[in-house]
Amino acid sequence: FDGPSTGPAAYEGATIVVVAGDLNNGGILGVTNGIEEAAEVIGWEVRIIDGGGSIQGRTAALGQALALQPDGIVVNGFDAVEQQASLEQVVEAGIPMVAWHSGPVIGCDAPGGIFSNVSTDPLEVSTVAAEWAIADGGTDIGVVIFTDSTFQIAIDKADRLQEVIEAMGGTVLEYVDTPIADTSSRMGPLTTTLLQRHGEAWTHSLAINDLYFDFMGPALAAAGISGDGSPLAGSAGDGSEAAFQRIRTQQYQTITVAEPLNLQGWQLVDELNRALQGEECSGYITSPALVTAEGLEASGEGNSFDPDIPYRETYTAIWN
C-alpha cells in the first residue's frame, strides 16, 4: 500500500451523505460499497441518495443532501461543472465535500469546492486500454470509441483513446457520443447500425466505461458473432462486477482497465475525515490494473479489482 500512513484520528459521530450519480453504474456502486465498509469502521452514519443517471436527478439528490445538513458529502461519479450551482450552495453551507470522478482534475483542491477528487489517472487508464488494442490486433485494427459528452472526464478519456490508437498506426472508424445513462435502450440498435456500417473492418470497441458493454452482447449474438469474436471489447474503466464476469467467461468483453473501487471508497472516507478536521488532503492517487481472462483465472474467483495490500489495516490504524 503506497497511500498515507499518518493522518488525524477519527472525527467522532459524523453523518455523511453519498450522492451517487447512478447506482446502476458498477464503478459508482463499487465505490459506494467501499464507503459503507469504511464508515462502519470509523463509526460514521451513511445516507445514500441515487441521482438515477440524469442531470435533473443529480440536482435533486444534491438538494436532498443539503437539506439533511450532514457533516460531509461525497459527490460520487458525476461532473462538478454539471452541478456547479448546487455545489456552490453546499460550499456556502460550510459542508465539506470529497468526490469520486468529479472531473479531470484529480487529487487535492479540485474545482467546485471539492476537497479531494479521488480517481486513478484517467488518461493513464485510456492509454493502457488503447495500447492493449494495438498489442492485440496490430496496426490493421479498426476501432469504434464510445463516450458521453455530458462528462468532461469522459471526453478527455475518449480523446486520449483516439490519440493513442492513431499515433500507433491504428484506425478509429467512429467516435460515438451516446449517453451512458441510456445504454440499456441505445446500445442494441446502435451496435446493429455500426455492424451494418463497418462490417468486418470493426475489430475492436473501446469505451470509457464498462456499462456500454452491458447491453451490446445480444445484438452481436443476433448477428452471429461469438462471445470471443470481433469486435473485441475493451473498457477504459472502472472494472464492474458484470465486466469481470464477461471477461472471465469470454462473453463480449476482453479486457477492462479497472480501478480499486473498494479502496477508493476507504480513501474517500479518509479524505473527508481530514477535511472535517481542517487537515490537508493526502494527495494519494491509486493505480489501475489491466484485467484479462488469463489474469482472472490466475487470481481466483473474485469479480472486482481489490488489490491484496493492507489498506484496510492502514486506514483503521490512522483513525484509531
Buried (B, 14 or more C-beta within 10 A) or exposed (E): BEBBEEBBEBBEEBBBBBBBBBBBBBBBBBBBBBBBBBBEBBEBEBBBBBBBBBBEBBBBBBBBBBEEEBBBBBBBBBBBBBBEEBBEBBEEEEBBBBBBBBBBBBBBEBBBBBBBBBBBBBBBBBBBBBBBBBEBBEEEBBBBBBBBEBBBBBBBBBBBBBBBBEEBEBEBBEBBEBBBBBBEEBBBEBBBEBBEEBEEBBBBBBBBBBBBBBBBBEBBBEEEBEBEEBBBBBBBBBBBBBBBEBBBEEBBBBBBBBBBBBBBBBBBBBBBBBBBEEEEBBEBBBEBBBBBBEBBEEEEEEBBBBBEEEBBEBBBEBBE
